[in-house]
Amino acid sequence: MSLPGFPEAAPLAGVTGGVLIGLAAALMLLGAGRIAGVSGIAARAFGLAEGSMPRMGAWAFLIGLPLGALIVMGQTDAASPAFAEPLLLVVAGLIVGIGTRLGSGCTSGHGVCGMSRLSQRSLVATATFMATGFATVAAMNALGIEVLP
């Protein structure tokens, strides 16, 4: 099933992915008593932050993210992911990393976990990074910059 005007859209896959992300976040909060914020877990894995999660557990979580996606991709007819140029990915990753430190969390921590708990800080952070994302896409479109090859 696709959406009119969006032939590449996969709403069923999006809903399924959203439900699985919500379930994983709920299981992490209820089972481990911690927020499933990927930037915080990554900081813990690399020894940049202290926390209650063991470093090996943080690494297992980080390795499981792409591994789970690869398993699903192998079991379905999902399209291969398209990526931007490596240098652009590195620069974007550094900018996102700085932003997650300034905002005390990332999209998973604020957008999924914080919003579901009605955290005021997460509501503001999510509105800010969504508005910034919209503005970035609009600016890139206006400049004729194509991100994906």
Secondary structure, DSSP 4 states (H G I P E B T S, - for coil): --BTTBTT--HHHHHHHHHHHHHHHHHIIIIISS---HHHHHHHHTTSS--SS-HHHHHHHHHHHHHHHHHHHHHS-PPPPP---HHHHHHHHHHHHHHHHHTTS-IIIIIIIIHHTT-HHHHHHHHHHHHHHHHHHHHHHHHT-----
